[in-house]
Amino acid sequence: MTHSAKPRARAADKRRRLTTEAARVLHEQGVERTTLADIARAAEVPVGNVYYYFKTKDELVMAALSEHSAHLDEFTDRLNRLPDPRDRLKALIEAWIDQREVAARYGCPTGTLAVELDKRADGVLDTQAGVVIRRLLEWAGCQFRALGLPDPDDLAVTLVSAYQGMSLLANALRDPDLMARQGVRLLHWLDSLQAPDQTA
């Protein structure tokens, strides 16, 4: 690595740490309660350095949403390696169940952020949160379509709505087992779905 490349690498590492920690801290504390100093502390970056990478908290929120989007893309890429679309959907649900403790404590990372940002007047950041959720809906719709099921996009809405609902209730009731039970019901629901030519 050249002498000039080292500072660039360090800067990229700091920005990456800030983005990663912004996604985590905003999920755990919410936008309004989180300060730039909170994120700087979590990322182990001097608070004065944060302004070099992000001028405002809104820019950090946007970076956190990009982080959620990148995480979703990485996750669905891994799921796409499974040969059967039903298995991909089941693996998605199982991942939700595995995250039940986090969901019971803080809710869905993107869903809670979308709800909080919707209360703001500017209407920019909440739209970006919706983009992340739409990507999940589109991916799920593709899986239902590959299974030859009718109304695949509506099935995707049913699935993602169920996840948002069980995350919300698990969080409100502080009950991770609720998420596990509802996840099992979703798995049974998936097994019950058959393409028209398979029901004869």
N, C-alpha and C positions, 0 to 999 in steps of 0.2 A: 504494500500500500504506500502510495506517495505521501509526502509531507502534507500536501494540500487536501488529500483525500481523507486524512484522519479527522480533521475538524468537521468535514461534511458527514462522515460516518457517525461521529459523536452527536452532531445536530440531529441527524435522522433518528438516532436511538432515543434522544430526549423527546423528540416529537412523538415517536411511537409510544413511549412510556406514558406521556401525557394523554394521548388519545385513548390508550387502553384503560388507564386509571379513570379518565373522564367517564367512559362508558360504565365502569363499575360503580364509582362514587355517585354519579347521577342516578343510577338505578337504586342504590341503597338509601340515598338521602333526598332525592328529588331535586328538581332544578332550582327552586326558590331557596332551599336551605343550603345549597352547595355554593361555596365561594371558589374563586380561582386559587386561593391559598390552600383550600382543602385538597384540590386536585394536585397542586404542586407538591404538597407534603406527601400525598400518597405515591406520586411518581418519583419522589426523591429528587426533585428539580427545584432550585432556588426560585422563590415566587417571582422575583424580578425577571427571571429568564422566560417566564410563561409568555410575557407580552411580546417577546421576540417571535414566537410561533403563533400565538393567538391574541388578537387585539382585544377581544371582548369575550364574555362568557358565552354569548350566542354562537361565536365561532367554535368554541369548545363543544357546545351542545351539538352543533352540526358535525363536528369530527366524531363525536360519540355515536351519532346516528350512522355515520359512514362505517364505524367500527362494527356496529350491529349488523349492517348490511354485508360487510366482508365476512363476518363470522357465519352468517346465514349461508352465504355462497359456499364457503369452505365446507360447512356441514352438509348441505345438499349435494355438493360434489362427492363427498364420501358416501352418502346414501345412494347416489346414482351408480355406484360400483356394484350394488346388489342387483342381481339379474332380474328379480321379479318386482314389479311396481307395488304389489300388495305388501311385500316384505319391506320395501322402502318406507311406505306409510306406517307400517308397524314399528319400524325402527325409530321413526320420528316420534311416535307416541311414547315409546319406551324411553326415549331421551327426555321427554317432558316429565315422565314419572320419576326418572332419576334425578331431575332438578326440583323435586317437590319441596325439599327443605328451603331452598332459595326462594321458590315461588311463594311458599307460606309466609316467609318473612318479608319479602319485598314486592311480590307480584311479578308479572311478566315484564322483562326488561323493556321491550318495545311498546307493549300495550300501556303500561303505566306512564311511560314518557309521552306517548301520544295523547293520553287523557289530560295530563298536566299541561302540555303545550297548547292544547285546544282552548284552554282558558285565557290564553294571551291574545292580544288584539292584532298582532302583526300578520298572523296566518301564514307564515313562511315555514317555520320549523315544524309545525304540526303536519303540514303537507309532506315534509320530508319523512316524518315518522310513518305516515300512511304509505309512503313508497316502499318501506321495508316490509310492512305487513302485506302489501300487494304482491311483493315478490314471493312470499311464502304461499299466498293464495294461488298464484300462477303455477308455482312448482307442484303444489298438491293437485291442482286441476289437471296438470299434465299426467300425473300418476293415475288418476281416476279415468282419464281419457284412454291411457294405455291399457287399462283393464277392460275397456269396451263398455263402460257403464254409462247409462243415460244421464244427462245433466251433470257432467263432470265438474263444471265451475260451481254449481250450487252445492255439490257434495263437498267441494273444497271449502266453501263458506261454512257449511255445517261443521266440518272438522275443526277449522281454525276458530270458529265461534265457540265451540265446545272447550277448546283449550283456553281461550280468553276467559270464558265463564268460570272454569274450574280454577284457573289461576287467581281470579278475582276473589272467589269464595274462599279458597284456601288461605289467601292473604288476609281477608276480612275476619275469618274465623281462627286464623293461626293454626290451621289443621292440615298438615301435609298428607295425612292419610286420606283425606277427602280427594286430593289430587290423584293418589294412587288408585283409589276405588273407581273414580270416574275414568281414569286412564284405561283400566281393565274393561270397563263398559265400552269404551271406544274401540278397543281391540276386538271385542265380540261383535260390535257393530260392523267393523270392517270385514270380519269373516262372513257376516251374513249377506253382504252385498254380492250379487251375482249378475253378470251380464245377461241380457235377454235370451241369448242363444244357449246359455248354460242352465236355464231354469226349466227347460222342457224335460 
